[in-house]
């Protein structure tokens, strides 16, 4: 379950004639398909529900740019704690504050403490392995508005399709003074994914519309490890030069978290990542994230093939 929304089922059945009396990956069936047992499981009392329990998640943020010939990199390093809490099934409220630690070349406003994400998110699981997530609030990239995402996995769970549409406008924080625009921009994406279980490699191809209105194509190739996801991307949009680079996410220790009742739990973010813009593009291909924990590693965390590959690796 994720925020009390069911994600996958794990079914254990030892293979007859198995010469080793210990459990192995072959004995497990992991699937998005919940089967008929989900109806029975819903009747059983739950323990350690996440409802009404507060997490304070500290997100480290690093930005680098190489635009001055006499300086290798300009650097911005923030620590951005966020309060995250769920009041009902599938809901998450996120309120974040950005605390600059080191600012070299990112301007006066970036050096001030200011709000970050402030969002209300709702996820619903529909029949036929369809997840719909809607988000309202203030996002990154100086945008506010609404975002809607859809994911559908096929019977052959290596294949999936996804779509996304957003309607946002500009916003800007100068400390805690907020200014906003009213001219909205629509962004969207539609794509397909293929997962190669043998190496935990995911390939995706999308057509997208970005914040300046340009339409383009994006290809990603990501390999997922237990504590990291690493890959490459390439993009081409109308009116813009081809661009690409690499991206990675790394899990931050500690890897296991314990909670004591309703006492707020303070943790670092589950992972930290960077996307490298090899073409040094500053204007085109711009988008936003609707949640501070949205990344390639988190999006793959409930993939049945990935989970099965990690079973018994502890």
C-alpha positions as CSV (number, residue, x, y, z in Angstrom):
1,X,0.0,0.0,0.0
2,X,1.1,3.6,-0.6
3,X,-0.9,6.2,1.4
4,X,-3.4,3.4,2.0
5,X,-3.9,2.9,-1.8
6,X,-3.1,-0.7,-2.8
7,X,-0.2,-1.0,-5.2
8,X,0.9,-4.6,-5.7
9,X,0.3,-8.1,-4.3
10,X,3.0,-10.6,-3.2
11,X,2.0,-14.3,-3.2
12,X,4.3,-17.0,-1.8
13,X,4.0,-20.6,-3.0
14,X,7.0,-22.9,-2.7
15,X,7.8,-24.8,-5.9
16,X,7.1,-28.5,-5.6
17,X,10.3,-30.5,-5.7
18,X,12.5,-27.6,-4.8
19,X,15.7,-29.1,-3.4
20,X,16.5,-26.1,-1.2
21,X,14.2,-25.8,1.9
22,X,14.6,-22.0,2.0
23,X,12.5,-19.4,0.2
24,X,13.8,-18.2,-3.1
25,X,12.6,-15.6,-5.6
26,X,11.1,-18.3,-7.8
27,X,8.6,-19.0,-5.0
28,X,7.2,-15.5,-5.1
29,X,4.6,-14.0,-7.5
30,X,4.7,-10.2,-7.5
31,X,2.1,-8.4,-9.5
32,X,0.0,-5.3,-10.0
33,X,-3.0,-7.6,-10.2
34,X,-4.4,-7.7,-6.7
35,X,-6.5,-10.8,-7.4
36,X,-9.6,-11.8,-5.4
37,X,-7.7,-11.9,-2.1
38,X,-7.8,-8.1,-1.9
39,X,-11.5,-8.2,-1.1
40,X,-10.8,-10.5,1.9
41,X,-7.7,-8.4,3.0
42,X,-9.9,-5.3,3.2
43,X,-11.9,-6.9,6.0
44,X,-8.8,-7.4,8.2
45,X,-7.8,-4.8,10.7
46,X,-4.8,-2.7,9.7
47,X,-1.7,-2.0,11.8
48,X,0.5,1.1,11.7
49,X,-1.7,3.1,9.2
50,X,-0.1,6.2,7.9
51,X,-3.3,8.3,8.3
52,X,-2.9,11.4,10.5
53,X,0.8,10.7,11.0
54,X,3.2,13.5,10.3
55,X,6.6,13.1,8.5
56,X,9.1,15.9,8.4
57,X,11.2,15.1,5.3
58,X,14.4,17.1,4.7
59,X,15.2,17.4,1.0
60,X,18.8,18.4,0.2
61,X,18.8,20.4,-3.1
62,X,21.9,21.1,-5.2
63,X,21.8,23.3,-8.4
64,X,24.9,23.8,-10.6
65,X,25.4,26.0,-13.7
66,X,28.4,26.6,-15.8
67,X,27.8,30.0,-17.6
68,X,30.9,32.0,-16.7
69,X,34.2,31.2,-18.4
70,X,36.3,32.2,-15.4
71,X,34.3,30.1,-12.9
72,X,33.9,26.3,-13.2
73,X,30.4,26.2,-11.5
74,X,28.0,28.5,-9.8
75,X,26.4,26.6,-6.9
76,X,23.2,26.7,-4.9
77,X,22.7,24.3,-2.0
78,X,19.5,24.3,0.0
79,X,18.0,22.2,2.8
80,X,14.3,22.1,2.3
81,X,12.3,20.4,5.0
82,X,8.7,19.5,4.2
83,X,5.8,18.5,6.4
84,X,3.9,15.6,4.8
85,X,0.6,14.2,6.2
86,X,-2.4,12.2,5.0
87,X,-5.9,12.7,6.3
88,X,-7.7,10.2,4.2
89,X,-7.0,7.4,1.7
90,X,-4.8,8.4,-1.1
91,X,-4.4,12.0,0.1
92,X,-1.2,13.8,0.9
93,X,-0.7,17.4,2.1
94,X,2.8,18.8,1.6
95,X,4.1,22.1,3.0
96,X,7.8,22.9,2.4
97,X,10.2,25.7,3.3
98,X,13.4,26.3,1.4
99,X,16.5,27.2,3.6
100,X,19.5,28.3,1.5
101,X,22.8,27.1,2.9
102,X,25.2,28.2,0.2
103,X,24.5,30.6,-2.7
104,X,27.2,31.4,-5.2
105,X,25.7,33.1,-8.3
106,X,22.0,32.4,-8.1
107,X,20.8,35.9,-7.1
108,X,19.5,37.7,-4.1
109,X,16.1,36.0,-4.0
110,X,17.6,32.5,-4.0
111,X,19.5,33.4,-0.9
112,X,16.4,34.1,1.2
113,X,14.4,31.6,3.2
114,X,11.1,31.1,1.3
115,X,8.3,28.6,0.9
116,X,8.7,25.7,-1.5
117,X,6.0,23.2,-2.4
118,X,2.6,23.7,-1.0
119,X,0.3,21.0,-2.5
120,X,-2.7,18.9,-1.9
121,X,-2.5,15.6,-3.8
122,X,-5.0,12.8,-4.3
123,X,-4.4,9.4,-5.8
124,X,-7.1,6.9,-6.8
125,X,-6.7,3.4,-8.1
126,X,-9.2,2.4,-10.8
127,X,-10.0,-1.0,-12.3
128,X,-7.7,-2.5,-14.9
129,X,-4.5,-1.3,-13.1
130,X,-5.1,2.4,-13.7
131,X,-3.8,5.0,-11.2
132,X,-4.9,8.6,-11.4
133,X,-3.2,11.4,-9.4
134,X,-4.4,15.0,-9.2
135,X,-2.4,17.7,-7.5
136,X,-3.2,21.4,-6.7
137,X,-1.0,24.0,-5.3
138,X,2.5,25.6,-5.6
139,X,5.1,23.6,-7.5
140,X,8.7,24.1,-8.3
141,X,10.1,26.1,-11.3
142,X,8.0,29.1,-10.0
143,X,4.7,27.6,-11.1
144,X,1.3,27.2,-9.4
145,X,-1.9,25.5,-10.6
146,X,-3.1,22.0,-11.2
147,X,-1.6,18.8,-12.5
148,X,-3.2,15.5,-13.5
149,X,-1.3,12.2,-14.1
150,X,-2.5,8.8,-15.3
151,X,-0.7,5.5,-15.4
152,X,-1.9,2.2,-16.9
153,X,-0.1,-1.1,-16.8
154,X,-1.0,-3.9,-19.3
155,X,-1.5,-7.6,-18.6
156,X,2.1,-8.0,-19.7
157,X,3.4,-5.9,-16.9
158,X,6.6,-5.0,-18.7
159,X,4.5,-2.5,-20.7
160,X,2.7,0.6,-19.5
161,X,1.4,3.9,-20.8
162,X,1.2,7.2,-19.0
163,X,-0.3,10.6,-19.6
164,X,0.0,14.0,-17.9
165,X,-1.6,17.4,-18.2
166,X,-1.0,20.5,-16.3
167,X,-2.4,24.1,-16.2
168,X,-0.1,26.4,-14.4
169,X,0.8,30.1,-14.1
170,X,3.9,31.9,-12.8
171,X,4.6,32.7,-9.2
172,X,7.6,34.2,-7.3
173,X,8.7,34.3,-3.7
174,X,10.9,37.2,-2.4
175,X,11.4,35.9,1.1
176,X,7.8,35.4,2.2
177,X,6.4,38.0,-0.1
178,X,4.4,36.3,-2.9
179,X,3.7,37.6,-6.4
180,X,1.8,35.7,-9.0
181,X,0.7,35.9,-12.6
182,X,-2.7,35.0,-14.1
183,X,-1.7,34.0,-17.6
184,X,-1.8,30.2,-17.7
185,X,0.2,27.7,-19.7
186,X,-0.9,24.2,-20.6
187,X,1.7,21.4,-20.6
188,X,1.1,17.8,-21.4
189,X,2.9,14.5,-22.0
190,X,1.9,11.1,-23.5
191,X,4.2,8.2,-23.5
192,X,4.9,4.4,-23.3
193,X,7.3,2.5,-21.1
194,X,9.0,-0.9,-21.4
195,X,10.8,-2.6,-18.5
196,X,13.5,-5.3,-19.1
197,X,13.5,-7.3,-15.8
198,X,16.8,-9.1,-16.4
199,X,18.8,-6.0,-15.9
200,X,16.0,-3.8,-14.3
201,X,16.3,-1.4,-17.3
202,X,13.4,0.9,-18.1
203,X,13.0,2.6,-21.5
204,X,10.4,5.3,-22.1
205,X,9.4,7.4,-25.1
206,X,7.1,10.5,-24.8
207,X,5.7,13.3,-26.8
208,X,5.4,16.4,-24.7
209,X,4.5,20.1,-24.7
210,X,6.6,22.4,-22.5
211,X,6.1,25.7,-20.7
212,X,7.0,27.8,-23.7
213,X,4.5,26.0,-25.9
214,X,7.1,24.0,-27.9
215,X,6.3,20.4,-28.6
216,X,8.9,17.7,-28.6
217,X,10.0,14.1,-28.2
218,X,11.9,12.7,-25.2
219,X,13.6,9.3,-24.7
220,X,14.8,8.0,-21.4
221,X,16.9,4.9,-20.6
222,X,17.2,4.1,-16.9
223,X,18.8,1.2,-15.0
224,X,17.5,0.7,-11.5
225,X,19.6,-0.7,-8.6
226,X,18.6,-1.2,-5.0
227,X,20.0,2.1,-3.8
228,X,20.3,4.0,-7.1
229,X,18.8,4.7,-10.5
230,X,21.1,5.9,-13.3
231,X,20.4,6.7,-16.9
232,X,20.4,8.9,-19.9
233,X,17.9,11.1,-21.8
234,X,17.6,12.8,-25.2
235,X,15.2,15.5,-26.3
236,X,14.2,17.3,-29.5
237,X,11.6,20.0,-29.7
238,X,10.4,22.3,-32.5
239,X,12.4,25.5,-32.7
240,X,15.1,24.2,-30.3
241,X,18.4,22.4,-30.7
242,X,18.6,18.7,-29.7
243,X,19.5,18.3,-26.0
244,X,20.2,15.5,-23.6
245,X,22.3,14.3,-20.7
246,X,22.4,12.0,-17.8
247,X,20.4,11.7,-14.6
248,X,20.7,9.8,-11.4
249,X,19.0,9.2,-8.0
250,X,20.8,7.9,-5.0
251,X,19.1,6.6,-1.8
252,X,20.1,8.4,1.3
253,X,20.8,6.6,4.6
254,X,19.3,5.4,6.9
255,X,17.5,3.0,4.6
256,X,14.9,1.9,7.2
257,X,12.7,4.2,9.2
258,X,10.8,3.5,12.4
259,X,7.8,5.4,13.7
260,X,6.6,5.7,17.3
261,X,2.9,6.2,17.3
262,X,1.8,9.7,16.3
263,X,5.1,11.3,17.1
264,X,6.3,13.2,14.0
265,X,9.1,11.4,12.2
266,X,12.0,13.4,11.0
267,X,14.0,11.8,8.1
268,X,16.1,12.8,5.1
269,X,14.5,12.3,1.7
270,X,14.5,8.7,0.5
271,X,16.8,9.7,-2.4
272,X,18.6,12.6,-4.0
273,X,19.3,13.1,-7.6
274,X,20.7,15.4,-10.3
275,X,19.8,15.8,-14.0
276,X,22.7,17.0,-16.2
277,X,21.8,19.3,-19.1
278,X,24.6,18.6,-21.6
279,X,23.3,21.1,-24.1
280,X,23.3,23.9,-21.5
281,X,19.7,24.8,-22.6
282,X,18.2,27.6,-20.5
283,X,14.9,28.4,-22.1
284,X,13.4,25.4,-23.9
285,X,12.3,22.0,-22.6
286,X,11.2,23.6,-19.3
287,X,8.7,21.8,-17.0
288,X,7.9,21.4,-13.3
289,X,7.5,18.8,-10.6
290,X,4.2,18.6,-8.7
291,X,5.8,17.0,-5.5
292,X,9.2,17.2,-3.9
293,X,9.5,13.4,-3.9
294,X,8.7,13.0,-7.6
295,X,11.7,11.3,-9.3
296,X,12.7,8.3,-11.4
297,X,13.6,6.2,-8.4
298,X,10.4,6.8,-6.5
299,X,8.3,6.2,-9.6
300,X,9.9,2.7,-9.9
301,X,9.6,1.8,-6.2
302,X,6.4,-0.4,-6.7
303,X,7.5,-2.0,-9.9
304,X,6.8,-5.8,-9.4
305,X,9.8,-6.9,-11.3
306,X,12.1,-4.6,-9.4
307,X,10.6,-5.7,-6.0
308,X,11.0,-9.4,-6.9
309,X,14.6,-8.9,-7.9
310,X,15.3,-7.4,-4.5
311,X,13.5,-10.1,-2.5
312,X,15.8,-12.0,-0.1
313,X,18.5,-9.4,-0.7
314,X,18.6,-8.3,3.0
